[in-house]
Amino acid sequence: MDAAGWDERYRDAELVWTARPNRFVEQELAGLEPAGRAVDLAAGEGRNAVWLAERGWEVDAVDFSAVALAKAERLSAERGVGLRTVCADLTAWQPPEAAYGLALVAYLHLPWPQMQEVLRLAARVVRPGGTLLLVGHDATNPERGHGGPRDPHVLYTAEQVAALWRPHARILRAGAVTRPVADGDGSFTAIDALVRATRT
């Protein structure tokens, strides 16, 4: 889906996602001492970015949907925290290298060649000692889990991501994790990929 398509999706609902941070983002980063600037790549409506700002990070929320970023700005104002929004296509965005203490990639799904470029970008923008965190729908989710994209070309495993980051970072955790999902049809389990690393 392109930026216009996402604008329409975000425009059609008050919040497409919840205002709470993703459970794995919260679990992995709650104990991390804020260390200056953080970037949320594909920030959407800002739920993770605002949570990071509440914890004391100076956050750049980057997304190609202006509608989503406007919601992120409203959410940050409601919560009384500052947030810098950047409307940009991540495949073309060129931030300074080693500018951040944390880079978050949560549920970004692109064709794998483009996804590799964004993952390399994430590694470049984090300074040595900083944290990289990815959470996304695992490649096994269409067969074994619930929800998320069905196109295998935009899915990945934790090991694929870890392999890209390994030359630049120490991998602290890489694997599949499960997440309960409830919808109108009942309760299900989703399978996500999670990778956490420290930039070397």
N, C-alpha and C positions, 0 to 999 in steps of 0.2 A: 504494500500500500504506500502511495506517495504522500507528500505533505498535505496536499489538498484532501486526500481521502481521510487522513488522520484528523485534519481540521474538522471535517464533517462529523466524524465519529465523536470527537470531543465536544462538538457543539450540540449534539443531540441529547446529552445527558449532563446532569449537574456535576457528577463525578463518575467517570467510567470505572475508576478503581476507588478503593477506600482512601480516606485521608490518613489512615495509619500506615506506618512504614511496613515494608515487606518483612515477614517474620525472620527470614534468614539474614537480611541486612541488619535488623535489630540485634539478633543473636550474635552475629560476628563482630559488630562494630560498637556495641554498647560499652564494652570495656576498653575501647581504644581511646587514649587521651587525645583530645583535639590538638592538631599540630598545624595551625595556620589554615591554608586554603585547601578546599576539596572540590572535586568536579564530579557531577552526576551526568554521565553520558547517556543521552536518550531519557531525559528526566521526566517526560510526560507532564502530568499535572502537579508534580513536585512533592509527592508524599515523602519520598526518601530524602530529597534535598532539604525540605523544611525540617524534618526530624534531625538531620545533621546540623543544620543551623541552630536548632534549639540546644544541641549539645555543645555549641561553642565554635563550630567550624565556620569559616568564611566560604560560602558555597557558590559556585558557578553551576547553574542548571542549564544544560545545553539540550536543545531539541529542535527539530525542524518544523514543529507545529506551533504557530503563533497563538492559536486558540488554547492549546494546552499550557503554554507558558503564561498566558494571562491568568489562567486558573491558579497556576503555581504562585504568581505574584499576589493574588487575592488570599490564598491560603497562608502565605508567609505574613501578610499584613494582619490577618485574623489572629495569628499565633504570636504576633509581636516580634518577629525576627526579620533580619535583613536577608535578601536573596538577590543575586545577580543573575538575570536570565540572558541567555545568548541564543538567538534564533539562527540556527545553522545546520546544514547537512553535515553529519559527522564524517562522511566520506570525502568532504572537501575542506573541513575546518582545520585551521593551522594555528593552534595555540603555541605559546612558548614551551620549550622543553624544560623538564624538571621544575615546573612551576607549582606543583601541588604535593601535599602530603598524603592525599588519598584520591584514588580514582575509582568510581563505582560504575559498573555496567550491569543494569538490572533489566532483564527480559527484553534485550535488544536482539532481534532476529532478522538477519540480512542473508542474502546468498553468501555462501562461505568465503569466496574471494574478497568480497567487501567486508565481511565480518573480520577476516584476518587483518585487514588494514586498520579497522577501528581498534582491535585488540592491540596491535602494535603502537597505535597512537596512544592508547591508555598507558602502555608501558613507558613511552617516551616522555609523557607529561608529568610522571611521578618522579620525585627526587629520590636519591638513594636513601634507604631506610623507610621510605613511605610505603603505603599499603595499596594493593590492588585487590578488588573484590568483584567477581562476576557471579551472578545468579541468573539462570535462564531455563527455559524448557529443555529437558534432556532429549537426546535423539531417540531414546527408547519410549518416550511418553506416548506417542500415538498408538503403539501396540500394547503397552503395559499400564499406562496411566490415563489421565482424564484432562480434557481441555487443551488449550494452547494450539499453536500452529500444527497443521497436519503435513505440510510440505517438508519432506526430508532435506531439501536443499537449504533450508534456513534453520535447521536444527544442528546441534553439536553435542559432543560429550565433554565432560570435565577434562578428560585426558587430552583432547584436541586443543583446548584452551591452554592447559598447563604446558603442553609442548611448545606452544608459541611464546609463552611468557618465560619458560625455563632459562633461555639464554640471558635474560635480563633480570631475573628475580629468583628468590628462593621460594619454592612452593611449600606452603604450610598446610594446605588442605586441598584435596581435589577428589571429587567423587559425586555420586548421585545421592540426592536427598529426597525424602517424600514430604508431601504437604497435603493436609486434608482440604477438600473442596466440597462446598455444599451449594447446590442449586435447586431449581424447582423439581428436579427428578430424583433428588436424594443426596446422599453423601458419598464422595468418591475420594480417590487418592491421586494426586498429580506427582510426577517424577521430574525433579529439577536437577540441573547441573550446578555445582557450586565449586568455585576455585578462589582461594585466598592466597596471596603471595606478598612477599616483602621485596621491594625493589633493591637490587644490589648495585 
